[in-house]
Amino acid sequence: MVLESSSKVDSLKSSTKKSKDVYIAVQLTLAMVFLAILSNFFVTVNAGERGVMMQFGKVQEQILGEGLHVIVPIVYTVQKLSVRVQKQEISAEASSKDLQDVFTDVALNWHIIPAEVNSIFQQIGDEKAVVDRIIDPAVEEVLKAVMAKYTAEEIITKRGEVKAGVDDSLTLRLVAYHIAVDDISLVHVHFSERFSDAVEAKQIAEQEAKKGEFLALKAAKEGDAKVNLAKAEAEVQRLLRENLTRELLERQAIEKWNGKLPLIVGDGSKNLLDLRKFVDR
């Protein structure tokens, strides 16, 4: 009897414990359901985002800024869009004014205009749709239009002007879709291999021509120098012939004489210096 009574007590305790566990589980479930329902009344818009308010799927004019907002669930839903600067890299092919193929790698920094997120979501969709439907096609079309205004050589020599043209045209085009252009870079502009080889050959030919012109100019200057030197020597000889008299030669000889008479063989009467006329002076 004692054992049977003890067994009933243990069974009762076990049943009570199970009941408490079930009760706690139910309470936790109800609390979670309540929090889940309550959370639907609040929307958090993170930094760098804007919230598009929709009433039964219809886009409203109200735009939710950053922070915590209270809404009526089921009636209202919120779509969040990033208004931060985003980077898009695009490769496009175009033709120059002289019908050369131009391959361009573009890096575009852009962002959705914060005050117009409701319009862009209503007309286009989220960020991926904006890139696929608007930005990529716009960049390709603008590049084709701008590159067609310049020859291949001008695209290289007037790169800054080409970039400014692309920037202005793209900015004007995208602002109509509620997108602002922050910056655009023509990262790499190259042409077909055939055209590149032709440009290289032209540069080599120009360098060789410049080298030939330099050598010709150098030779001409050297020739002019030789002619001038010859003219100078001839002038010196002429002056010597005109100014170098017998008396001057005799005077120079006496100035350099060391006092010894030279040994003269033959009739020296015509060759001896007349020292007396210099002594008399």
Residue pairs with C-beta under 8 A, 6 or more apart in sequence:
37 73
40 73
40 74
41 70
41 71
41 72
41 73
42 68
42 69
42 70
42 71
43 51
43 64
43 68
43 69
43 70
43 71
43 78
44 67
44 68
44 69
45 51
45 64
45 65
45 66
45 67
45 69
45 78
45 80
46 66
46 80
47 66
48 66
48 82
48 83
48 84
49 66
49 80
49 81
49 82
49 83
50 63
50 64
50 65
50 80
50 81
50 83
50 112
50 114
50 117
51 63
51 64
51 65
51 69
51 78
51 79
51 80
51 81
52 59
52 60
52 63
52 64
52 78
52 79
52 80
52 81
52 117
52 118
52 121
52 122
53 59
53 60
53 62
53 63
53 64
53 71
53 76
53 78
53 118
54 60
54 76
54 77
54 78
54 79
55 75
55 76
56 75
57 77
59 118
59 121
59 122
60 118
61 118
62 118
63 114
63 115
63 117
63 118
64 78
69 78
71 78
79 121
79 126
81 112
81 117
81 120
81 121
81 126
81 127
82 112
82 127
83 111
83 112
83 113
83 114
83 117
84 111
85 109
85 110
85 111
85 182
86 109
86 110
86 111
86 127
87 107
87 108
87 109
88 107
88 108
88 110
88 131
88 135
88 136
88 139
89 105
89 106
89 107
89 108
89 187
90 105
90 106
90 108
90 135
90 136
90 139
90 140
91 103
91 104
91 105
91 106
92 103
92 104
92 106
92 139
92 140
92 143
92 144
93 101
93 102
93 103
93 104
94 101
94 102
94 104
94 143
94 144
94 147
94 148
95 101
95 102
95 144
95 147
95 148
96 102
96 147
96 148
96 150
96 151
96 152
96 154
96 155
97 148
97 149
97 150
97 151
97 154
98 151
98 152
100 151
100 152
100 191
100 192
100 195
101 191
101 192
101 195
102 147
102 152
102 155
102 189
102 190
102 191
103 189
103 190
103 191
104 143
104 147
104 186
104 188
104 189
105 186
105 187
105 188
105 189
106 139
106 143
106 166
106 184
106 185
106 186
106 187
107 184
107 185
107 187
108 135
108 139
108 170
108 181
108 183
108 184
108 185
109 181
109 182
109 183
109 184
110 135
110 174
110 179
110 180
110 181
110 182
111 179
111 180
111 182
112 120
112 127
112 130
112 178
112 179
112 180
113 120
113 175
113 178
113 179
113 180
116 178
117 178
119 178
120 130
120 177
120 178
120 179
123 177
123 178
124 130
124 133
124 134
124 177
125 133
130 177
130 179
134 174
134 177
134 179
135 174
135 179
138 170
138 173
138 174
138 177
139 170
141 173
142 166
142 169
142 170
142 173
143 166
145 169
146 162
146 165
146 166
146 169
147 155
147 162
149 165
150 158
150 162
152 191
152 195
154 162
155 162
155 189
156 189
159 186
159 189
162 186
163 184
163 185
163 186
166 184
166 186
167 181
167 184
170 181
170 184
171 180
171 181
174 180
174 181
175 181
190 196
191 199
250 273
250 274
250 278
251 278
253 273
254 273
254 275
254 278
264 271
264 272
